[in-house]
Amino acid sequence: MKPVTARVLMTLIVLAFVIGATVLVNSRFHGNFGVGIVLILVPFLALSFSLPYLLPVRCEHCGGRMRFHFLKAAGQFAANVRLRMRPMRPTP
């Protein structure tokens, strides 16, 4: 799948889970804080960190396998954005 599709799919999966868990906590457990942490926050964090590694993503240009990764520094993010903003060279 394309990177944009993967990001949208990750967002929809996490959002659907959080909405369902919130409804469950509010209806069954009367909004209990501890249960909310266990049933909403912990799975939200687990999905947020695991889905980028689990979804198969292909490069739009070469068809190679891509993986999302978490950046370690803000400067690295800025360099990554600048690299993406440069126009691509035409292929012969």
N, C-alpha and C positions, 0 to 999 in steps of 0.2 A: 504494500500500500504506500501511497505517497506520504511525505512528512506532514503535510497539512491535514490530510485525512486522519493520520495517526493522532495528531494533537487534538483534533475535534473529537475523535472516538474516546481518547483518554478523559477529556473533559466531561463528556456525556456519561461515561461509566461512573466516574467519581461523583458527579452531580446526582445521578439517579440513586446511587447507594446512600449518599448523605441525606437526600430527601426522604427516602424510605426509612432510614434509621432514625431520623428526627421525628417522623410521624409515629414510629413504634415507641420511642422513648416518651413522647408526650402523651400518647394514649394509654399505654400499658403501665408505665412507671411514673406517671404524673410529673414528668420533667425532672426527675431525680438527677442531680449533678454527677454523682459517681457513675451511675449507669450510663449517662450521656457521654462521659469521657470514654468508657469502655466500649460502648456500641457505636459511637460516632467518630470520635477523634482518633482512636488507635487504628481502626480499619481505614480511615481517610488517609492517614500518614502512610500506612502500609501500601495502599493502592497508589498513592502519589509517587512513592519511590520505586515500586516494583513494575508498574505498567510501562514506563519508558524502556525498560530492559526486556520486557516480554513481548511487546508488539513487533512484528516483522515489518521493517520499513525499507523500501528500495529507493535508490537515487533516481530522480526523474530523467537524468541525462545519460548515465552509463548503465543503469540497472543493477549496480552493485549494492550489497547489503549495507545499511546504515544503522547506527545505534545512537540514541540520544545519550548525552552525558551531562553530568552536572559540572559546572565551571567552578574552579577553585579560587579565582580572584576576579575582582571587578575589572581590572585591566585586561584580563584575558577575554572577558565578555566584550569589551569595547573593541579589541583587536578582531574578534570573531565577527562582529557586526560590520566593521570596516571591510573585512575580507569579502563578506557577502554583498556589500554595496558596489564593489568594483564590477564593471561590465565583463562578461565572459568573452574570451577570445573565440572567434569563429573557428569551427573545426574544418579542416581541409576535405 
